[in-house]
Amino acid sequence: MISAEITGMDRLTRKLQSMPPESTREVKKAIAQSAFLVEMTAKKAIAHGKKSGKVYKRRGIFHRASAAGEAPATDTGRLISTITHQALLDGLEMIVGTALKYGAYLEFGTHRIAARPWLAPSLRQNSRKIVKLIDEAVRKTIQKKIG
């Protein structure tokens, strides 16, 4: 499992949970947008990212595998089709990932294959956007409460 934490987010989450639901609407929207960004970036990396592994033929079709350190190459589309995001704690936390066991094997590697990370790089790639989205939402929420 991969998780990311924004410094001070636990304190902010407690405060937001104590506020009326309409006060947290903007923050929840920003958190959902952030999760969607990570999800779509991961899917794009798998479907269209650079692949430099070996070429092989299966069922009459040529495929190019990913090399160690690259996002996995898509073959059947199963991994991409199962990557999703889900809200926790009334929308103040999100999970992005897949229920497929081999999603974790690809992300972290095993004793047989080197890692083909797809989720952590997607989170890193969007980290500044995520912080900006949440920061703007918190500011809007505070302004509404004060104003």
C-alpha positions in Angstrom: 0.0 0.0 0.0 1.2 3.5 -0.8 0.0 6.4 1.1 0.7 10.1 1.0 0.2 12.6 3.8 0.1 16.3 3.7 1.8 17.9 6.7 -0.9 19.2 9.0 -3.7 17.4 7.1 -4.7 15.4 10.2 -5.3 18.6 12.2 -7.2 20.2 9.3 -9.3 17.0 8.8 -10.4 17.1 12.5 -11.4 20.7 12.1 -13.2 20.1 8.9 -15.1 17.1 10.4 -16.4 19.3 13.1 -17.8 21.8 10.6 -21.2 21.6 9.0 -21.0 19.5 5.8 -21.7 22.5 3.5 -18.6 24.1 4.9 -16.3 21.3 3.7 -17.8 21.0 0.2 -14.8 22.8 -1.6 -12.2 20.7 0.3 -14.0 17.4 -0.5 -14.2 18.4 -4.2 -10.4 19.2 -4.2 -9.6 15.9 -2.6 -11.7 14.0 -5.1 -10.1 16.0 -8.0 -6.7 15.1 -6.6 -7.5 11.4 -6.5 -8.9 11.5 -10.0 -5.6 13.2 -11.3 -3.5 10.4 -9.7 -5.8 7.8 -11.2 -5.7 9.2 -14.7 -2.0 9.8 -14.6 -1.4 6.1 -13.6 -3.6 4.9 -16.4 -1.9 7.1 -18.9 1.6 5.9 -17.8 0.5 2.3 -18.2 -1.2 2.7 -21.5 1.1 5.3 -23.2 4.2 5.7 -21.1 7.8 4.9 -22.4 8.4 1.2 -22.6 11.9 -0.2 -23.4 11.6 -3.8 -22.4 11.8 -6.9 -24.7 9.5 -7.5 -27.6 7.6 -10.7 -27.6 4.9 -12.4 -29.6 1.8 -13.8 -28.0 -1.2 -15.2 -29.9 0.1 -13.7 -33.1 0.5 -10.2 -31.7 3.8 -8.4 -30.9 4.0 -6.7 -27.5 6.7 -4.6 -25.9 7.3 -5.2 -22.2 8.3 -2.5 -19.8 11.8 -2.5 -18.3 12.5 -2.3 -14.6 11.6 1.1 -13.2 9.1 1.9 -16.0 5.3 1.8 -15.6 4.1 -1.7 -16.6 3.1 -2.2 -20.2 -0.5 -2.9 -20.8 -1.3 -6.2 -22.4 -4.9 -7.2 -21.6 -6.0 -3.8 -20.2 -7.1 -5.5 -16.9 -4.9 -3.4 -14.6 -6.0 -0.1 -16.2 -9.6 -1.1 -16.1 -9.5 -1.8 -12.3 -7.6 1.4 -11.2 -10.1 3.6 -9.4 -10.4 6.0 -6.5 -12.7 5.8 -3.5 -13.7 8.2 -0.8 -13.2 7.6 2.9 -14.2 9.6 6.0 -17.0 11.5 4.4 -14.8 12.5 1.4 -11.9 14.0 3.4 -9.6 11.1 2.4 -9.3 9.1 -0.8 -7.8 5.8 -1.9 -6.4 5.3 -5.4 -5.4 1.8 -6.5 -6.6 -1.5 -7.7 -7.9 -4.6 -6.0 -5.7 -6.8 -8.2 -2.9 -8.5 -6.3 -0.5 -8.2 -9.2 -0.9 -4.4 -9.1 1.1 -4.4 -5.9 3.6 -6.9 -7.3 4.2 -4.6 -10.3 4.5 -1.5 -8.1 7.0 -2.9 -5.6 8.5 -5.9 -7.5 8.9 -9.4 -6.2 11.9 -11.8 -5.8 11.3 -12.7 -9.5 10.7 -9.3 -11.1 11.9 -5.8 -10.6 9.4 -3.1 -9.7 7.4 -1.5 -12.4 6.0 1.4 -10.4 2.8 3.0 -11.6 1.1 4.5 -8.6 3.8 6.3 -6.6 5.2 8.1 -9.7 1.7 9.3 -10.5 1.3 10.7 -7.0 4.7 12.4 -7.1 4.0 13.8 -10.6 0.8 15.5 -9.3 1.9 16.4 -5.8 2.2 20.2 -6.5 -1.2 20.3 -8.2 -2.7 18.4 -5.3 -1.3 20.8 -2.7 -2.5 23.7 -4.7 -6.0 22.3 -5.2 -6.4 21.6 -1.5 -4.8 25.0 -0.5 -7.2 26.9 -2.7 -10.2 24.9 -1.4 -9.2 25.5 2.3 -8.8 29.3 1.5 -12.3 29.3 -0.1 -13.8 27.5 2.9 -12.2 29.9 5.4 -13.3 32.9 3.4 -16.9 31.7 3.3 -16.8 31.1 7.0 -15.4 34.5 7.8 -17.3 36.4 5.1 
